[in-house]
Amino acid sequence: MLNQAGRYLVSFMLIHNDHAWRHHGGPPPTLTALQALVGSSARQTAASVATLKAARFVTVESDPDDARLKCLRAAPPLVAEIGRSGRLFVTTMDRLADRQPALAGALAEPERLGELIYRSACRVLRHGMLTEPFPRVLRLTTGTAATSC
């Protein structure tokens, strides 16, 4: 379900918005805020969020300051799935640097892994995706690549 670039980006930024709100003074992580951030159509984003909710990857909570606002919260399994590549990268760096204690172990906690995703998303928002200078990679990841070689 998360192997499509659009759904991955929605999940990635949903985790960013959740952590920004809960830990960094960001705005409430509503569907409207997410739709403004991800760049896909509002309907596509809403459909992705509905799918994530149905799969129990996302929960909805009322904002304690304004019960009319419905905040999207990433469930631990979503954080684990979206953060898998980041955690593997840290594991590899631990091995290469022979870090003792290893840093990757702390990323088993969803809150810490969510923080890594939040920081990664902050970098993407400031500087763009790492793949942007590589059009072929972008086409492959977004599913718009030509079918012949």
N, CA, C and O atoms as a DFTB+ gen file, in Angstrom:
596 C
 N C O
     1  1       0.809      -1.196       0.000
     2  2       0.000       0.000       0.000
     3  2       0.859       1.269       0.000
     4  3       0.453       2.284      -0.568
     5  1       2.026       1.226       0.622
     6  2       2.859       2.419       0.730
     7  2       3.982       2.455      -0.300
     8  3       4.869       3.304      -0.218
     9  1       3.952       1.541      -1.269
    10  2       5.028       1.491      -2.243
    11  2       4.804       2.451      -3.409
    12  3       5.604       2.462      -4.345
    13  1       3.763       3.240      -3.382
    14  2       3.505       4.246      -4.389
    15  2       4.036       5.583      -3.870
    16  3       3.791       5.936      -2.716
    17  1       4.761       6.328      -4.708
    18  2       5.410       7.568      -4.280
    19  2       4.425       8.557      -3.657
    20  3       4.740       9.189      -2.649
    21  1       3.254       8.695      -4.238
    22  2       2.274       9.649      -3.710
    23  2       1.807       9.297      -2.304
    24  3       1.731      10.165      -1.434
    25  1       1.497       8.031      -2.084
    26  2       1.065       7.601      -0.745
    27  2       2.210       7.704       0.259
    28  3       2.004       8.070       1.417
    29  1       3.414       7.379      -0.198
    30  2       4.574       7.491       0.680
    31  2       4.755       8.948       1.105
    32  3       4.962       9.230       2.285
    33  1       4.677       9.872       0.145
    34  2       4.858      11.283       0.466
    35  2       3.774      11.779       1.414
    36  3       4.066      12.532       2.343
    37  1       2.529      11.369       1.195
    38  2       1.447      11.750       2.104
    39  2       1.768      11.254       3.513
    40  3       1.612      12.000       4.480
    41  1       2.211      10.012       3.637
    42  2       2.531       9.438       4.948
    43  2       3.717      10.158       5.591
    44  3       3.691      10.480       6.779
    45  1       4.739      10.403       4.801
    46  2       5.958      11.085       5.260
    47  2       5.611      12.464       5.824
    48  3       6.055      12.821       6.915
    49  1       4.831      13.225       5.090
    50  2       4.477      14.576       5.532
    51  2       3.428      14.554       6.643
    52  3       3.386      15.471       7.464
    53  1       2.591      13.535       6.681
    54  2       1.646      13.398       7.779
    55  2       2.417      13.214       9.090
    56  3       2.080      13.821      10.106
    57  1       3.445      12.378       9.055
    58  2       4.280      12.174      10.250
    59  2       4.978      13.480      10.612
    60  3       5.061      13.835      11.788
    61  1       5.479      14.194       9.607
    62  2       6.110      15.501       9.855
    63  2       5.134      16.432      10.574
    64  3       5.472      17.013      11.606
    65  1       3.918      16.573      10.026
    66  2       2.951      17.486      10.621
    67  2       2.584      17.086      12.045
    68  3       2.445      17.944      12.917
    69  1       2.428      15.791      12.282
    70  2       2.098      15.278      13.611
    71  2       3.198      15.650      14.612
    72  3       2.912      16.162      15.694
    73  1       4.442      15.390      14.248
    74  2       5.555      15.699      15.160
    75  2       5.775      17.195      15.312
    76  3       6.102      17.667      16.400
    77  1       5.599      17.942      14.232
    78  2       5.739      19.401      14.317
    79  2       4.748      19.962      15.331
    80  3       5.091      20.844      16.118
    81  1       3.523      19.452      15.310
    82  2       2.482      19.935      16.223
    83  2       2.736      19.490      17.654
    84  3       2.674      20.301      18.579
    85  1       3.019      18.214      17.841
    86  2       3.144      17.681      19.202
    87  2       4.448      18.054      19.898
    88  3       4.494      18.112      21.127
    89  1       5.512      18.308      19.128
    90  2       6.820      18.522      19.765
    91  2       7.520      19.828      19.412
    92  3       8.494      20.194      20.070
    93  1       7.049      20.539      18.391
    94  2       7.810      21.700      17.918
    95  2       6.958      22.949      17.714
    96  3       7.394      23.889      17.050
    97  1       5.764      22.972      18.269
    98  2       4.929      24.168      18.188
    99  2       4.322      24.437      16.823
   100  3       3.933      25.567      16.527
   101  1       4.238      23.421      15.998
   102  2       3.657      23.579      14.664
   103  2       2.139      23.655      14.719
   104  3       1.531      23.448      15.769
   105  1       1.540      23.954      13.583
   106  2       0.074      24.031      13.531
   107  2      -0.552      22.648      13.654
   108  3       0.129      21.640      13.459
   109  1      -1.833      22.590      13.975
   110  2      -2.512      21.291      14.074
   111  2      -2.386      20.507      12.769
   112  3      -2.510      21.082      11.688
   113  1      -2.140      19.202      12.861
   114  2      -1.941      18.375      11.666
   115  2      -3.262      17.908      11.056
   116  3      -3.618      16.732      11.130
   117  1      -3.966      18.841      10.464
   118  2      -5.260      18.549       9.869
   119  2      -5.096      18.067       8.425
   120  3      -4.017      18.171       7.841
   121  1      -6.167      17.548       7.873
   122  2      -6.165      17.141       6.472
   123  2      -5.890      18.349       5.579
   124  3      -5.148      18.241       4.603
   125  1      -6.474      19.482       5.903
   126  2      -6.260      20.697       5.111
   127  2      -4.789      21.092       5.101
   128  3      -4.256      21.459       4.054
   129  1      -4.132      21.021       6.247
   130  2      -2.700      21.356       6.316
   131  2      -1.883      20.376       5.477
   132  3      -0.940      20.776       4.794
   133  1      -2.240      19.112       5.528
   134  2      -1.538      18.101       4.750
   135  2      -1.752      18.318       3.250
   136  3      -0.809      18.213       2.466
   137  1      -2.964      18.613       2.861
   138  2      -3.268      18.848       1.450
   139  2      -2.462      20.023       0.899
   140  3      -2.042      19.992      -0.258
   141  1      -2.244      21.042       1.699
   142  2      -1.478      22.203       1.254
   143  2       0.008      21.888       1.107
   144  3       0.728      22.588       0.395
   145  1       0.457      20.851       1.773
   146  2       1.888      20.536       1.835
   147  2       2.358      19.544       0.789
   148  3       3.489      19.658       0.316
   149  1       1.539      18.579       0.409
   150  2       2.045      17.454      -0.384
   151  2       2.055      17.658      -1.884
   152  3       2.780      16.948      -2.581
   153  1       1.295      18.579      -2.406
   154  2       1.369      18.846      -3.835
   155  2       0.478      18.010      -4.725
   156  3       0.348      18.318      -5.910
   157  1      -0.138      16.966      -4.206
   158  2      -1.109      16.222      -5.009
   159  2      -2.459      16.910      -4.846
   160  3      -2.599      17.826      -4.035
   161  1      -3.443      16.475      -5.607
   162  2      -4.754      17.115      -5.498
   163  2      -5.346      16.856      -4.108
   164  3      -5.009      15.882      -3.433
   165  1      -6.227      17.753      -3.715
   166  2      -6.881      17.605      -2.412
   167  2      -7.621      16.284      -2.333
   168  3      -7.603      15.616      -1.298
   169  1      -8.275      15.902      -3.432
   170  2      -9.031      14.650      -3.446
   171  2      -8.109      13.435      -3.328
   172  3      -8.423      12.492      -2.602
   173  1      -6.975      13.449      -4.032
   174  2      -6.023      12.340      -3.938
   175  2      -5.474      12.216      -2.522
   176  3      -5.357      11.113      -1.988
   177  1      -5.141      13.348      -1.922
   178  2      -4.616      13.330      -0.559
   179  2      -5.665      12.799       0.411
   180  3      -5.353      11.976       1.273
   181  1      -6.903      13.263       0.276
   182  2      -7.985      12.793       1.152
   183  2      -8.208      11.296       0.972
   184  3      -8.449      10.583       1.946
   185  1      -8.130      10.819      -0.258
   186  2      -8.308       9.380      -0.509
   187  2      -7.176       8.582       0.126
   188  3      -7.413       7.518       0.699
   189  1      -5.953       9.084       0.029
   190  2      -4.816       8.394       0.654
   191  2      -4.984       8.339       2.164
   192  3      -4.737       7.304       2.782
   193  1      -5.403       9.446       2.756
   194  2      -5.609       9.486       4.207
   195  2      -6.748       8.548       4.606
   196  3      -6.656       7.870       5.630
   197  1      -7.813       8.500       3.817
   198  2      -8.927       7.584       4.120
   199  2      -8.455       6.139       4.088
   200  3      -8.857       5.333       4.927
   201  1      -7.600       5.806       3.120
   202  2      -7.052       4.451       3.036
   203  2      -6.184       4.157       4.253
   204  3      -6.266       3.071       4.826
   205  1      -5.356       5.113       4.649
   206  2      -4.498       4.932       5.828
   207  2      -5.340       4.776       7.098
   208  3      -5.003       3.980       7.975
   209  1      -6.425       5.531       7.193
   210  2      -7.315       5.401       8.359
   211  2      -7.979       4.035       8.377
   212  3      -8.065       3.395       9.426
   213  1      -8.447       3.588       7.224
   214  2      -9.109       2.282       7.147
   215  2      -8.154       1.153       7.531
   216  3      -8.572       0.141       8.095
   217  1      -6.875       1.333       7.223
   218  2      -5.860       0.325       7.561
   219  2      -5.320       0.517       8.978
   220  3      -4.433      -0.218       9.412
   221  1      -5.850       1.492       9.689
   222  2      -5.446       1.818      11.063
   223  2      -4.001       2.302      11.162
   224  3      -3.352       2.132      12.195
   225  1      -3.502       2.908      10.080
   226  2      -2.177       3.542      10.098
   227  2      -2.268       4.976      10.598
   228  3      -1.257       5.574      10.967
   229  1      -3.474       5.527      10.611
   230  2      -3.698       6.911      11.028
   231  2      -4.919       6.941      11.933
   232  3      -5.920       6.274      11.671
   233  1      -4.821       7.720      12.996
   234  2      -5.975       7.961      13.855
   235  2      -6.315       9.446      13.781
   236  3      -5.499      10.267      13.364
   237  1      -7.523       9.768      14.190
   238  2      -7.980      11.147      14.185
   239  2      -8.327      11.527      15.616
   240  3      -9.060      10.819      16.307
   241  1      -7.786      12.661      16.045
   242  2      -8.036      13.162      17.397
   243  2      -8.512      14.602      17.311
   244  3      -8.130      15.330      16.395
   245  1      -9.331      15.010      18.245
   246  2      -9.739      16.411      18.315
   247  2      -8.616      17.234      18.924
   248  3      -7.934      16.791      19.848
   249  1      -8.437      18.427      18.398
   250  2      -7.463      19.359      18.958
   251  2      -7.950      19.758      20.354
   252  3      -9.097      20.179      20.498
   253  1      -7.107      19.637      21.385
   254  2      -7.569      19.988      22.738
   255  2      -7.939      21.465      22.886
   256  3      -8.715      21.824      23.772
   257  1      -7.388      22.322      22.024
   258  2      -7.694      23.755      22.101
   259  2      -8.910      24.149      21.264
   260  3      -9.529      25.183      21.512
   261  1      -9.248      23.332      20.282
   262  2     -10.374      23.617      19.401
   263  2     -10.941      22.288      18.911
   264  3     -10.455      21.724      17.931
   265  1     -11.963      21.794      19.590
   266  2     -12.518      20.462      19.308
   267  2     -13.057      20.332      17.885
   268  3     -13.285      19.219      17.411
   269  1     -13.264      21.460      17.197
   270  2     -13.734      21.391      15.812
   271  2     -12.638      20.884      14.865
   272  3     -12.934      20.315      13.814
   273  1     -11.379      21.095      15.245
   274  2     -10.260      20.653      14.402
   275  2      -9.973      19.182      14.639
   276  3      -9.832      18.737      15.778
   277  1      -9.889      18.444      13.565
   278  2      -9.568      17.017      13.631
   279  2      -8.125      16.826      13.198
   280  3      -7.767      17.112      12.056
   281  1      -7.303      16.342      14.113
   282  2      -5.868      16.194      13.876
   283  2      -5.535      14.760      13.476
   284  3      -6.043      13.801      14.056
   285  1      -4.678      14.639      12.481
   286  2      -4.246      13.331      11.991
   287  2      -3.013      12.906      12.768
   288  3      -2.039      13.653      12.858
   289  1      -3.057      11.720      13.321
   290  2      -1.932      11.204      14.097
   291  2      -1.457       9.890      13.476
   292  3      -2.247       8.979      13.230
   293  1      -0.179       9.818      13.237
   294  2       0.416       8.612      12.652
   295  2       0.510       7.521      13.711
   296  3       1.046       7.750      14.795
   297  1      -0.003       6.347      13.404
   298  2       0.101       5.203      14.308
   299  2       1.518       4.631      14.225
   300  3       2.174       4.761      13.191
   301  1       1.996       3.999      15.304
   302  2       3.357       3.441      15.293
   303  2       3.684       2.552      14.095
   304  3       4.807       2.634      13.595
   305  1       2.768       1.704      13.600
   306  2       3.131       0.902      12.422
   307  2       3.426       1.744      11.171
   308  3       4.270       1.364      10.359
   309  1       2.739       2.881      11.012
   310  2       3.026       3.757       9.874
   311  2       4.400       4.382      10.029
   312  3       5.167       4.453       9.068
   313  1       4.713       4.836      11.233
   314  2       6.031       5.426      11.493
   315  2       7.115       4.391      11.214
   316  3       8.130       4.711      10.596
   317  1       6.911       3.158      11.661
   318  2       7.901       2.096      11.438
   319  2       8.103       1.824       9.955
   320  3       9.234       1.641       9.505
   321  1       7.017       1.795       9.196
   322  2       7.121       1.495       7.764
   323  2       7.780       2.645       6.996
   324  3       8.663       2.415       6.170
   325  1       7.359       3.850       7.262
   326  2       7.925       5.002       6.552
   327  2       9.369       5.247       6.996
   328  3      10.193       5.701       6.201
   329  1       9.671       4.956       8.231
   330  2      11.023       5.173       8.741
   331  2      11.991       4.033       8.514
   332  3      13.152       4.114       8.913
   333  1      11.526       2.970       7.877
   334  2      12.372       1.783       7.701
   335  2      13.680       2.099       6.985
   336  3      14.739       1.668       7.442
   337  1      13.642       2.831       5.890
   338  2      14.880       3.110       5.150
   339  2      15.815       4.002       5.962
   340  3      17.030       3.809       5.924
   341  1      15.275       4.973       6.693
   342  2      16.114       5.815       7.542
   343  2      16.781       5.019       8.648
   344  3      17.955       5.222       8.959
   345  1      16.018       4.115       9.236
   346  2      16.577       3.272      10.297
   347  2      17.672       2.350       9.746
   348  3      18.694       2.143      10.401
   349  1      17.462       1.799       8.553
   350  2      18.480       0.952       7.927
   351  2      19.737       1.755       7.603
   352  3      20.850       1.247       7.735
   353  1      19.563       2.997       7.184
   354  2      20.712       3.862       6.917
   355  2      21.520       4.089       8.195
   356  3      22.747       3.992       8.184
   357  1      20.831       4.389       9.287
   358  2      21.523       4.607      10.566
   359  2      22.211       3.317      11.022
   360  3      23.318       3.370      11.559
   361  1      21.579       2.171      10.819
   362  2      22.188       0.880      11.150
   363  2      23.482       0.676      10.366
   364  3      24.492       0.235      10.913
   365  1      23.433       1.002       9.082
   366  2      24.633       0.878       8.243
   367  2      25.730       1.823       8.726
   368  3      26.895       1.433       8.805
   369  1      25.371       3.040       9.041
   370  2      26.364       4.000       9.543
   371  2      26.947       3.539      10.877
   372  3      28.138       3.722      11.129
   373  1      26.120       2.945      11.727
   374  2      26.620       2.391      12.995
   375  2      27.699       1.348      12.721
   376  3      28.749       1.346      13.364
   377  1      27.436       0.472      11.774
   378  2      28.404      -0.591      11.454
   379  2      29.668      -0.034      10.834
   380  3      30.774      -0.430      11.202
   381  1      29.507       0.892       9.886
   382  2      30.683       1.466       9.224
   383  2      31.561       2.254      10.190
   384  3      32.788       2.205      10.108
   385  1      30.932       2.970      11.093
   386  2      31.677       3.779      12.056
   387  2      32.013       3.008      13.321
   388  3      32.676       3.533      14.216
   389  1      31.554       1.758      13.398
   390  2      31.752       0.920      14.579
   391  2      31.315       1.670      15.842
   392  3      32.027       1.698      16.845
   393  1      30.120       2.277      15.764
   394  2      29.610       3.064      16.893
   395  2      29.159       2.147      18.008
   396  3      28.395       1.205      17.799
   397  1      29.645       2.444      19.190
   398  2      29.253       1.716      20.393
   399  2      28.897       2.741      21.462
   400  3      29.788       3.476      21.888
   401  1      27.718       2.831      21.899
   402  2      26.565       2.036      21.491
   403  2      26.039       2.529      20.140
   404  3      26.229       3.684      19.760
   405  1      25.390       1.641      19.448
   406  2      24.808       1.968      18.151
   407  2      23.627       2.921      18.336
   408  3      22.905       2.845      19.330
   409  1      23.444       3.804      17.382
   410  2      22.333       4.764      17.446
   411  2      21.013       4.177      16.939
   412  3      19.939       4.615      17.352
   413  1      21.092       3.203      16.057
   414  2      19.886       2.672      15.429
   415  2      18.943       2.009      16.434
   416  3      17.731       1.992      16.217
   417  1      19.469       1.473      17.514
   418  2      18.618       0.829      18.512
   419  2      17.571       1.768      19.086
   420  3      16.449       1.350      19.374
   421  1      17.929       3.031      19.253
   422  2      16.983       4.008      19.791
   423  2      15.827       4.265      18.833
   424  3      14.756       4.706      19.248
   425  1      16.049       3.984      17.535
   426  2      15.008       4.228      16.540
   427  2      13.933       3.146      16.537
   428  3      12.986       3.215      15.755
   429  1      14.073       2.158      17.398
   430  2      13.013       1.162      17.547
   431  2      11.789       1.794      18.216
   432  3      10.677       1.286      18.075
   433  1      11.988       2.890      18.936
   434  2      10.889       3.608      19.574
   435  2      10.204       4.494      18.534
   436  3      10.872       5.312      17.901
   437  1       8.899       4.354      18.341
   438  2       8.202       5.138      17.321
   439  2       8.385       6.651      17.454
   440  3       8.469       7.353      16.446
   441  1       8.446       7.152      18.673
   442  2       8.618       8.600      18.850
   443  2       9.977       9.072      18.321
   444  3      10.067      10.123      17.686
   445  1      11.007       8.311      18.579
   446  2      12.340       8.696      18.096
   447  2      12.453       8.549      16.586
   448  3      13.053       9.391      15.918
   449  1      11.880       7.487      16.055
   450  2      11.890       7.300      14.609
   451  2      11.039       8.392      13.949
   452  3      11.402       8.905      12.890
   453  1       9.937       8.739      14.558
   454  2       9.107       9.829      14.054
   455  2       9.859      11.143      14.034
   456  3       9.675      11.954      13.127
   457  1      10.698      11.356      15.022
   458  2      11.512      12.574      15.068
   459  2      12.527      12.589      13.922
   460  3      12.779      13.639      13.331
   461  1      13.107      11.434      13.609
   462  2      14.025      11.336      12.471
   463  2      13.279      11.677      11.172
   464  3      13.799      12.402      10.324
   465  1      12.076      11.156      11.029
   466  2      11.262      11.454       9.842
   467  2      10.919      12.941       9.808
   468  3      10.998      13.571       8.753
   469  1      10.543      13.500      10.943
   470  2      10.235      14.935      11.024
   471  2      11.424      15.765      10.548
   472  3      11.262      16.676       9.736
   473  1      12.607      15.454      11.047
   474  2      13.801      16.217      10.651
   475  2      14.121      16.034       9.173
   476  3      14.531      16.982       8.502
   477  1      13.935      14.828       8.669
   478  2      14.148      14.576       7.240
   479  2      13.171      15.394       6.407
   480  3      13.551      15.989       5.399
   481  1      11.920      15.420       6.829
   482  2      10.907      16.186       6.097
   483  2      11.213      17.680       6.153
   484  3      10.987      18.387       5.170
   485  1      11.713      18.169       7.264
   486  2      12.107      19.581       7.358
   487  2      13.169      19.897       6.308
   488  3      13.125      20.942       5.659
   489  1      14.118      18.983       6.153
   490  2      15.166      19.185       5.147
   491  2      14.574      19.184       3.741
   492  3      14.937      20.019       2.913
   493  1      13.671      18.258       3.470
   494  2      13.018      18.207       2.156
   495  2      12.255      19.507       1.896
   496  3      12.312      20.047       0.791
   497  1      11.550      20.005       2.894
   498  2      10.784      21.234       2.723
   499  2      11.693      22.438       2.470
   500  3      11.319      23.349       1.731
   501  1      12.864      22.449       3.067
   502  2      13.814      23.553       2.870
   503  2      14.595      23.439       1.571
   504  3      14.831      24.439       0.892
   505  1      15.003      22.204       1.220
   506  2      15.962      22.032       0.130
   507  2      15.459      21.178      -1.027
   508  3      16.164      21.050      -2.028
   509  1      14.294      20.599      -0.933
   510  2      13.773      19.722      -1.987
   511  2      14.244      18.291      -1.789
   512  3      15.063      17.994      -0.920
   513  1      13.704      17.422      -2.616
   514  2      14.052      16.000      -2.551
   515  2      15.478      15.797      -3.061
   516  3      15.932      16.501      -3.963
   517  1      16.162      14.846      -2.485
   518  2      17.512      14.534      -2.933
   519  2      17.540      14.063      -4.376
   520  3      18.559      14.202      -5.053
   521  1      16.444      13.513      -4.850
   522  2      16.397      12.973      -6.212
   523  2      16.033      14.018      -7.268
   524  3      16.077      13.712      -8.460
   525  1      15.680      15.222      -6.874
   526  2      15.250      16.233      -7.842
   527  2      16.251      16.495      -8.967
   528  3      15.832      16.701     -10.106
   529  1      17.560      16.496      -8.691
   530  2      18.501      16.735      -9.795
   531  2      18.622      15.555     -10.764
   532  3      19.336      15.646     -11.762
   533  1      17.935      14.456     -10.476
   534  2      18.071      13.249     -11.280
   535  2      16.716      12.876     -11.889
   536  3      15.964      12.108     -11.288
   537  1      16.395      13.409     -13.072
   538  2      15.065      13.192     -13.658
   539  2      14.696      11.728     -13.855
   540  3      13.537      11.358     -13.666
   541  1      15.651      10.890     -14.230
   542  2      15.323       9.472     -14.435
   543  2      14.909       8.801     -13.131
   544  3      13.964       8.013     -13.104
   545  1      15.615       9.114     -12.060
   546  2      15.262       8.543     -10.759
   547  2      13.871       9.032     -10.353
   548  3      13.054       8.253      -9.862
   549  1      13.611      10.305     -10.555
   550  2      12.280      10.838     -10.234
   551  2      11.188      10.118     -11.013
   552  3      10.159       9.758     -10.441
   553  1      11.395       9.903     -12.307
   554  2      10.395       9.203     -13.110
   555  2      10.186       7.776     -12.611
   556  3       9.057       7.286     -12.578
   557  1      11.265       7.115     -12.225
   558  2      11.141       5.743     -11.730
   559  2      10.354       5.694     -10.429
   560  3       9.516       4.813     -10.238
   561  1      10.618       6.629      -9.544
   562  2       9.937       6.613      -8.240
   563  2       8.501       7.094      -8.298
   564  3       7.700       6.743      -7.432
   565  1       8.158       7.888      -9.297
   566  2       6.788       8.364      -9.390
   567  2       5.937       7.523     -10.316
   568  3       4.744       7.782     -10.476
   569  1       6.542       6.515     -10.929
   570  2       5.779       5.627     -11.782
   571  2       5.525       6.176     -13.177
   572  3       4.667       5.661     -13.894
   573  1       6.255       7.214     -13.573
   574  2       6.049       7.795     -14.893
   575  2       7.164       7.416     -15.854
   576  3       7.284       8.009     -16.926
   577  1       7.965       6.455     -15.492
   578  2       9.073       6.043     -16.349
   579  2       8.549       5.319     -17.577
   580  3       7.506       4.666     -17.538
   581  1       9.286       5.447     -18.657
   582  2       8.921       4.726     -19.881
   583  2       9.039       3.225     -19.630
   584  3       9.860       2.788     -18.822
   585  1       8.220       2.440     -20.322
   586  2       8.217       1.002     -20.076
   587  2       9.317       0.279     -20.847
   588  3       9.640      -0.862     -20.518
   589  1       9.897       0.909     -21.860
   590  2      10.970       0.250     -22.608
   591  2      12.315       0.837     -22.227
   592  3      12.402       1.973     -21.760
   593  1      13.362       0.053     -22.431
   594  2      14.713       0.513     -22.081
   595  2      15.419       1.102     -23.267
   596  3      16.565       1.538     -23.150
